[in-house]
Amino acid sequence: MRRRLSRLAKQTDSPDRNLFFLTLSFVVLGLIAIADVSAPQAINLTGDKYFFLKQQLVWSAIGVVVLLVTSKIKHTLWEKVALPFFVVCLILLLAVLFPAFGFTALGARRWIPLGFFSLQPSELVKLGLAVYLAKVAMKAKGPASYFVPIIVVAALIMLQPDLGTTLVIGVIGLAQIFVAGVSLWYLLLGMGAGVLGVLVLILTSPYRKERLLTFFEATRDPLGKSYHIRQILLALGSGGIFGVGLGASRQKFLFLPEATTDSIFAVIAEETGFIGSVVIVALFAYFVYLGMKIASAAPDRFSQVLAAGITAWIGGQAFINIASMVSLVPLTGVPLPFFSYGGSSLVMILAACGILLSISRHAKTEK
């Protein structure tokens, strides 16, 4: 018995290589997708067809460096800085709401200009919330200690407004509450309150209400409110089984709105077809499997709940994006992790992956 416990107490001395190479593969595939999809929009906006690709290359390089750094930092440091990190995230979420700090684009106030780049606090708070809730779980506090931070963050994000990110925050929070062992009744109550809250937000906003009605009846107003989803479905249908071929998409030529960001999966599906789409979905499913495997072998409660939150964040965001592309859920404006254009999102996701790799480095294992 003692010998078995001794084997269980041993830790790995290297991070999960499968997760490491999968993450790098996602980065490379994302750059290929941006290079392919963004050229028409880049020419239209800047005259330089490589504009978005060059921007994403810079953020990818920064993100990979951040990945390597966070993978070397022991997860216990995040436990120590959980509260101040979360407070900074809340301050930034508040700051973006004021014209003196944040600016509006595409009908939402989500970015803070910082010289040569713009920071999106809602991307930073995903990691901040995951770290803070893991700290709460470590302290074994009551249910209110989990739900209050989630509600505060969700409320601040909805003031921007950004329903899609709010949904991702809900996924992160509920996953961590479940793994932390909070009573199932509280979890079900939280899920019910979340669903009710989303319905209220949709029905009280003309824009979101129209999106919901469009989801149920995609043929209404084909050149207006239904235009986006119809172009997505045209892209998916054009792809067929094997796709029209890399670089041969027609929808990317300014027919499909947000082709380089929220709708990039539709162009990928058009060019690579059903086969390519299934491969992307399978890669994200494999990522979730590796993340949950790391969480199950985590050395302590904090790292276990944090690993589960990060996995739920990336897996849940990918699910919401792809589900909205195939019309399983209404369009939400959630970017596809690793693939959609955007520096804040990519860097924070790679930082979170680095933390997962760090946890895997210290995971308990049998030898």
C-alpha positions as CSV (number, residue, x, y, z in Angstrom):
1,M,0.0,0.0,0.0
2,R,2.8,2.4,0.9
3,R,4.6,1.6,-2.3
4,R,1.5,2.4,-4.3
5,L,1.0,5.7,-2.5
6,S,4.6,6.5,-3.2
7,R,4.1,5.9,-6.9
8,L,0.9,8.1,-6.9
9,A,2.8,10.9,-5.2
10,K,5.4,11.2,-8.0
11,Q,5.0,14.0,-10.4
12,T,5.8,14.4,-14.1
13,D,8.9,16.5,-14.9
14,S,7.7,17.7,-18.3
15,P,4.4,19.2,-19.6
16,D,1.8,17.3,-21.6
17,R,3.5,17.0,-25.0
18,N,0.2,16.1,-26.7
19,L,-1.4,19.4,-25.5
20,F,1.7,21.4,-26.3
21,F,1.9,20.2,-29.9
22,L,-1.9,20.4,-30.3
23,T,-1.8,24.0,-29.2
24,L,1.0,24.9,-31.6
25,S,-0.9,23.1,-34.4
26,F,-3.9,25.3,-33.6
27,V,-1.8,28.4,-33.9
28,V,-0.4,27.3,-37.3
29,L,-3.8,26.3,-38.6
30,G,-5.2,29.7,-37.4
31,L,-2.5,31.6,-39.3
32,I,-3.2,29.6,-42.4
33,A,-6.9,30.4,-42.1
34,I,-6.2,34.1,-41.5
35,A,-3.9,34.3,-44.5
36,D,-6.5,32.6,-46.7
37,V,-9.7,34.4,-45.5
38,S,-8.5,37.9,-44.7
39,A,-7.0,39.0,-48.0
40,P,-10.2,40.4,-49.7
41,Q,-11.2,42.4,-46.5
42,A,-7.6,43.6,-46.0
43,I,-7.4,44.9,-49.6
44,N,-10.8,46.6,-49.2
45,L,-9.8,48.3,-45.9
46,T,-6.1,49.0,-46.2
47,G,-4.9,48.1,-49.7
48,D,-2.5,45.5,-48.2
49,K,-3.8,41.9,-48.6
50,Y,-1.4,40.8,-45.9
51,F,-2.5,43.4,-43.3
52,F,-4.4,41.0,-41.0
53,L,-1.9,38.2,-41.5
54,K,1.0,40.4,-40.4
55,Q,-1.0,41.6,-37.3
56,Q,-1.9,38.0,-36.4
57,L,1.7,36.8,-36.9
58,V,2.9,39.4,-34.3
59,W,0.2,38.4,-31.8
60,S,0.9,34.7,-32.5
61,A,4.6,35.2,-31.7
62,I,3.8,37.2,-28.5
63,G,1.2,34.5,-27.6
64,V,3.7,31.6,-28.0
65,V,6.2,33.5,-25.8
66,V,3.5,34.0,-23.2
67,L,2.6,30.3,-23.5
68,L,6.2,29.2,-22.8
69,V,6.5,31.6,-19.9
70,T,3.3,30.6,-18.2
71,S,4.1,26.9,-18.7
72,K,7.3,27.5,-16.6
73,I,5.5,29.3,-13.8
74,K,4.2,27.0,-11.1
75,H,0.5,27.1,-10.7
76,T,0.7,28.0,-7.0
77,L,1.8,31.6,-8.1
78,W,-1.6,32.1,-9.7
79,E,-3.3,31.1,-6.4
80,K,-1.3,33.9,-4.6
81,V,-2.2,36.6,-7.1
82,A,-5.8,35.4,-7.7
83,L,-7.5,38.3,-5.9
84,P,-5.5,41.2,-7.2
85,F,-5.6,39.8,-10.7
86,F,-9.4,39.5,-10.6
87,V,-9.7,43.1,-9.1
88,V,-7.6,44.5,-12.0
89,C,-9.8,42.7,-14.5
90,L,-12.9,44.3,-12.9
91,I,-11.3,47.7,-13.0
92,L,-10.6,47.3,-16.7
93,L,-14.1,46.1,-17.3
94,L,-15.4,49.3,-15.6
95,A,-12.8,51.5,-17.4
96,V,-13.9,50.4,-20.9
97,L,-17.4,51.7,-20.3
98,F,-16.2,55.3,-20.0
99,P,-15.5,57.3,-23.2
100,A,-12.3,58.6,-21.7
101,F,-10.8,55.0,-21.7
102,G,-12.8,52.8,-24.1
103,F,-14.0,53.2,-27.6
104,T,-17.0,51.9,-29.5
105,A,-16.8,49.6,-32.6
106,L,-19.5,47.5,-34.2
107,G,-22.0,48.8,-31.8
108,A,-20.2,47.8,-28.6
109,R,-17.7,49.4,-26.2
110,R,-15.2,46.6,-25.7
111,W,-11.7,47.9,-26.3
112,I,-9.2,50.2,-24.5
113,P,-6.6,51.8,-26.8
114,L,-3.1,51.4,-25.6
115,G,-0.9,53.0,-28.2
116,F,0.0,50.4,-30.9
117,F,-2.7,47.9,-29.8
118,S,-6.2,47.8,-28.2
119,L,-6.9,45.7,-25.1
120,Q,-10.2,43.8,-24.8
121,P,-10.8,43.4,-21.0
122,S,-13.5,40.8,-21.5
123,E,-10.8,38.4,-22.8
124,L,-8.6,39.1,-19.8
125,V,-11.4,38.5,-17.4
126,K,-12.0,35.0,-18.6
127,L,-8.7,33.9,-17.2
128,G,-9.1,36.3,-14.2
129,L,-12.4,34.7,-13.2
130,A,-11.1,31.2,-13.7
131,V,-8.2,31.8,-11.4
132,Y,-10.3,33.5,-8.8
133,L,-13.0,30.8,-8.7
134,A,-10.2,28.2,-8.3
135,K,-9.0,30.2,-5.3
136,V,-12.5,30.2,-3.9
137,A,-12.7,26.4,-4.3
138,M,-9.3,26.1,-2.5
139,K,-10.8,28.0,0.4
140,A,-13.9,25.8,0.3
141,K,-16.2,28.8,0.6
142,G,-20.0,28.8,0.3
143,P,-22.1,28.9,-3.0
144,A,-22.5,32.7,-2.9
145,S,-18.7,33.1,-3.1
146,Y,-18.9,31.5,-6.6
147,F,-22.1,33.0,-7.9
148,V,-21.5,36.6,-6.9
149,P,-18.3,37.1,-8.9
150,I,-19.9,35.4,-11.9
151,I,-22.9,37.8,-11.7
152,V,-20.7,40.9,-11.3
153,V,-18.6,40.0,-14.3
154,A,-21.6,39.0,-16.5
155,A,-23.3,42.3,-15.6
156,L,-20.3,44.4,-16.5
157,I,-19.8,42.6,-19.8
158,M,-23.5,43.0,-20.7
159,L,-23.1,46.8,-20.2
160,Q,-20.8,46.8,-23.2
161,P,-23.0,44.9,-24.5
162,D,-21.6,41.4,-25.3
163,L,-24.0,38.5,-24.8
164,G,-21.6,35.9,-26.4
165,T,-18.8,36.6,-23.9
166,T,-21.4,36.5,-21.1
167,L,-22.3,33.0,-22.2
168,V,-18.7,31.9,-22.2
169,I,-18.3,33.4,-18.6
170,G,-21.3,31.3,-17.6
171,V,-19.8,28.2,-19.0
172,I,-16.5,28.8,-17.2
173,G,-18.2,29.5,-13.9
174,L,-20.7,26.6,-14.0
175,A,-17.9,24.1,-15.0
176,Q,-15.8,25.2,-12.1
177,I,-18.7,25.1,-9.6
178,F,-19.4,21.6,-10.7
179,V,-15.8,20.4,-10.3
180,A,-15.5,22.2,-7.0
181,G,-18.2,19.9,-5.6
182,V,-20.8,22.6,-4.8
183,S,-24.2,21.0,-4.2
184,L,-26.0,19.9,-7.4
185,W,-29.1,21.9,-6.4
186,Y,-27.1,25.1,-6.4
187,L,-25.7,24.2,-9.7
188,L,-29.1,23.5,-11.2
189,L,-30.4,26.7,-9.7
190,G,-27.6,28.7,-11.2
191,M,-28.2,27.1,-14.6
192,G,-31.9,27.9,-14.4
193,A,-31.2,31.5,-13.4
194,G,-28.7,31.8,-16.2
195,V,-31.1,30.6,-18.9
196,L,-33.8,32.9,-17.6
197,G,-31.4,35.8,-17.6
198,V,-30.4,35.1,-21.2
199,L,-34.0,35.0,-22.3
200,V,-34.7,38.3,-20.5
201,L,-31.7,39.9,-22.2
202,I,-32.8,38.7,-25.6
203,L,-36.4,39.7,-25.3
204,T,-35.6,43.2,-23.9
205,S,-33.2,44.0,-26.7
206,P,-34.6,44.6,-30.2
207,Y,-31.3,43.6,-31.8
208,R,-31.0,40.3,-29.9
209,K,-34.7,39.6,-30.4
210,E,-34.3,39.9,-34.1
211,R,-31.4,37.5,-34.1
212,L,-33.6,35.0,-32.2
213,L,-36.5,35.4,-34.6
214,T,-34.0,35.0,-37.5
215,F,-32.7,31.8,-36.0
216,F,-36.3,30.3,-36.0
217,E,-37.1,31.7,-39.5
218,A,-33.9,32.1,-41.6
219,T,-35.9,33.0,-44.7
220,R,-37.3,36.3,-43.3
221,D,-35.7,39.5,-44.5
222,P,-33.0,37.7,-46.6
223,L,-31.2,40.9,-47.6
224,G,-31.5,42.4,-44.1
225,K,-31.5,40.7,-40.7
226,S,-31.2,37.2,-42.1
227,Y,-28.4,38.1,-44.5
228,H,-25.6,36.9,-42.2
229,I,-26.9,33.5,-41.4
230,R,-28.0,32.9,-45.0
231,Q,-24.4,33.6,-46.2
232,I,-23.0,31.3,-43.6
233,L,-25.4,28.5,-44.7
234,L,-24.5,29.2,-48.3
235,A,-20.8,28.7,-47.4
236,L,-21.5,25.5,-45.6
237,G,-23.7,24.1,-48.4
238,S,-21.2,25.1,-51.0
239,G,-18.5,23.1,-49.3
240,G,-20.2,19.7,-49.6
241,I,-18.2,16.7,-48.5
242,F,-14.7,17.7,-49.6
243,G,-14.9,21.4,-50.0
244,V,-14.3,23.8,-52.9
245,G,-10.5,23.7,-52.3
246,L,-8.1,25.8,-50.2
247,G,-8.2,29.5,-51.3
248,A,-11.3,28.9,-53.5
249,S,-13.9,30.3,-51.2
250,R,-16.4,32.7,-52.8
251,Q,-18.0,33.9,-49.6
252,K,-14.8,35.4,-48.3
253,F,-15.0,38.0,-51.1
254,L,-17.0,40.4,-48.9
255,F,-20.2,38.4,-49.1
256,L,-19.9,36.9,-45.7
257,P,-19.9,39.4,-42.8
258,E,-17.1,39.0,-40.1
259,A,-15.3,36.4,-42.3
260,T,-12.0,36.9,-40.5
261,T,-13.4,36.9,-37.0
262,D,-16.7,35.3,-35.8
263,S,-17.6,33.6,-39.1
264,I,-14.2,32.2,-40.1
265,F,-15.4,28.6,-39.5
266,A,-17.9,29.0,-42.3
267,V,-15.1,29.8,-44.8
268,I,-13.0,26.9,-43.5
269,A,-16.1,24.6,-44.0
270,E,-16.6,26.0,-47.5
271,E,-13.0,25.3,-48.5
272,T,-12.4,22.0,-46.7
273,G,-16.0,20.6,-46.7
274,F,-17.6,18.3,-44.2
275,I,-14.4,16.3,-43.8
276,G,-12.3,19.4,-42.9
277,S,-15.0,20.6,-40.5
278,V,-15.1,17.3,-38.7
279,V,-11.3,17.4,-38.3
280,I,-11.5,20.8,-36.7
281,V,-14.3,19.7,-34.3
282,A,-12.3,16.5,-33.5
283,L,-9.2,18.6,-32.6
284,F,-11.2,20.7,-30.2
285,A,-12.8,17.6,-28.7
286,Y,-9.3,16.2,-28.2
287,F,-8.2,19.4,-26.6
288,V,-11.1,19.1,-24.1
289,Y,-10.1,15.5,-23.4
290,L,-6.5,16.4,-22.7
291,G,-7.7,19.4,-20.5
292,M,-10.0,17.2,-18.4
293,K,-7.3,14.5,-18.1
294,I,-4.9,17.2,-16.7
295,A,-7.6,18.4,-14.3
296,S,-8.2,14.8,-13.1
297,A,-4.5,14.4,-12.3
298,A,-4.0,17.9,-10.9
299,P,-1.9,18.0,-7.7
300,D,-4.3,20.0,-5.6
301,R,-7.9,21.4,-5.6
302,F,-6.9,24.9,-6.9
303,S,-5.1,23.5,-10.0
304,Q,-7.9,21.0,-10.6
305,V,-10.6,23.6,-10.6
306,L,-8.5,26.0,-12.6
307,A,-7.7,23.4,-15.3
308,A,-11.4,22.6,-15.6
309,G,-12.2,26.3,-16.0
310,I,-9.6,26.8,-18.7
311,T,-10.8,23.7,-20.5
312,A,-14.4,24.7,-20.3
313,W,-13.5,28.2,-21.5
314,I,-11.8,27.1,-24.7
315,G,-14.0,24.1,-25.4
316,G,-17.2,25.9,-24.6
317,Q,-16.3,29.0,-26.7
318,A,-15.4,26.7,-29.6
319,F,-18.8,24.9,-29.2
320,I,-20.8,28.1,-29.1
321,N,-19.0,29.5,-32.2
322,I,-19.4,26.3,-34.3
323,A,-22.9,25.7,-33.1
324,S,-23.9,29.2,-34.2
325,M,-22.3,28.6,-37.6
326,V,-24.3,25.4,-38.2
327,S,-27.5,27.1,-36.9
328,L,-27.8,25.0,-33.7
329,V,-28.0,28.2,-31.7
330,P,-28.5,31.8,-32.7
331,L,-25.6,33.9,-33.8
332,T,-23.8,35.2,-30.8
333,G,-20.6,36.9,-32.0
334,V,-18.2,34.6,-30.2
335,P,-14.8,34.2,-31.9
336,L,-13.4,30.7,-32.7
337,P,-10.4,30.1,-30.4
338,F,-7.0,30.1,-32.2
339,F,-8.6,30.8,-35.6
340,S,-10.5,34.1,-35.4
341,Y,-8.5,37.3,-35.9
342,G,-7.8,39.2,-32.7
343,G,-4.8,39.7,-30.5
344,S,-6.3,39.9,-27.0
345,S,-8.2,36.7,-27.5
346,L,-5.3,34.7,-29.0
347,V,-2.7,35.9,-26.4
348,M,-5.0,35.1,-23.4
349,I,-5.9,31.7,-24.8
350,L,-2.3,30.8,-25.2
351,A,-1.5,32.1,-21.7
352,A,-4.3,29.8,-20.4
353,C,-2.8,26.9,-22.3
354,G,0.5,27.6,-20.8
355,I,-1.1,27.4,-17.3
356,L,-2.6,24.0,-18.3
357,L,0.8,22.8,-19.4
358,S,2.3,24.0,-16.1
359,I,-0.4,22.0,-14.2
360,S,0.3,18.9,-16.3
361,R,4.0,19.3,-15.4
362,H,3.2,18.9,-11.7
363,A,0.4,16.4,-12.1
364,K,0.3,13.3,-10.0
365,T,0.9,10.1,-12.0
366,E,1.8,6.5,-11.6
367,K,5.2,5.4,-12.6
